[in-house]
């Protein structure tokens, strides 16, 4: 299964998605990741160790440049044992700068 679509963020930080299905799966993926990460963060009181331990269970979140469809995009990627999700930002066609309140989302079921 592969889902793709647009997302936007309003001034209050609320995200809106092109479809309800994208929203539901986005929320499920991020909720799963943060449940595991937060459990380790509370246990060890160490963010780096929490990320490492969550990663050992197959839960990762990385924000970095990633090649997507042949282009370098600044993306946030979430990995769970079930899904791989990449979120990246739209680029303004005139200035070429990233627009941080809208972008694209791709979800792959592993």
C-alpha positions in Angstrom: 0.0 0.0 0.0 1.2 3.5 -0.8 -0.6 6.7 0.0 0.5 10.2 -1.1 -1.0 13.6 -0.6 -0.7 17.3 0.4 -0.7 18.7 3.9 -0.9 22.2 5.2 -0.4 23.8 8.6 -2.3 26.9 9.9 -0.9 29.6 12.1 -1.9 27.6 15.2 0.1 24.6 14.1 -2.9 22.5 13.2 -2.3 20.2 10.3 -4.8 19.5 7.6 -4.4 16.7 5.1 -5.7 16.1 1.6 -7.7 13.1 2.7 -9.1 11.8 6.0 -7.2 8.5 5.4 -3.9 10.4 5.2 -4.7 12.1 8.5 -5.7 8.9 10.3 -2.5 7.0 9.2 -0.3 10.0 9.9 -1.7 10.2 13.4 -1.4 6.4 13.9 2.3 6.4 12.8 3.3 9.5 14.9 1.3 8.2 17.9 3.0 4.8 17.8 6.5 6.4 17.5 6.0 8.8 20.4 4.5 6.2 22.6 7.6 4.1 22.3 10.0 7.0 22.4 8.3 8.7 25.4 8.3 5.4 27.3 12.1 5.2 27.0 12.6 9.0 27.6 10.7 8.7 30.9 12.6 5.5 31.8 16.1 6.8 31.1 15.6 10.6 31.2 17.9 10.8 28.2 16.7 11.8 24.7 19.6 10.2 22.8 19.2 6.9 24.7 15.4 7.0 24.2 16.0 7.4 20.4 18.5 4.5 20.4 16.2 2.2 22.3 13.1 3.1 20.2 15.2 2.4 17.1 16.1 -1.0 18.4 12.4 -1.8 18.4 12.0 -0.4 14.8 10.7 3.1 15.7 12.7 5.9 14.2 12.2 9.6 13.4 14.8 11.4 11.4 14.8 15.0 10.1 17.4 15.5 7.4 17.9 15.8 3.7 16.7 12.8 1.7 16.6 11.9 -2.0 12.9 11.7 -2.9 12.0 11.1 -6.6 15.5 12.2 -7.6 15.6 15.5 -5.7 17.1 16.4 -2.4 14.3 17.3 0.0 14.4 18.4 3.6 12.2 15.7 5.1 11.0 14.2 8.4 10.8 10.5 8.1 9.1 8.2 10.6 9.7 4.4 10.5 7.6 1.9 12.5 7.6 -1.9 12.1 4.6 -1.4 9.8 5.1 1.9 8.0 7.6 4.2 6.4 6.4 7.8 6.2 8.2 10.8 4.6 7.0 14.4 5.0 8.6 17.2 3.1 8.0 20.8 2.4 6.8 22.5 -0.7 9.3 24.9 -2.4 8.2 28.4 -3.5 8.5 28.4 -7.3 9.8 32.0 -7.5 12.2 32.2 -4.6 13.2 28.5 -4.4 12.9 28.6 -0.6 11.1 26.0 1.4 7.5 26.9 2.6 7.2 25.5 6.1 3.4 25.5 6.3 2.7 23.1 3.4 4.1 20.1 1.8 3.7 16.6 0.7 3.4 13.2 2.5 4.1 9.7 1.3 3.3 6.6 3.4 4.4 3.1 2.5 3.2 0.0 4.3 6.2 -2.3 4.8 
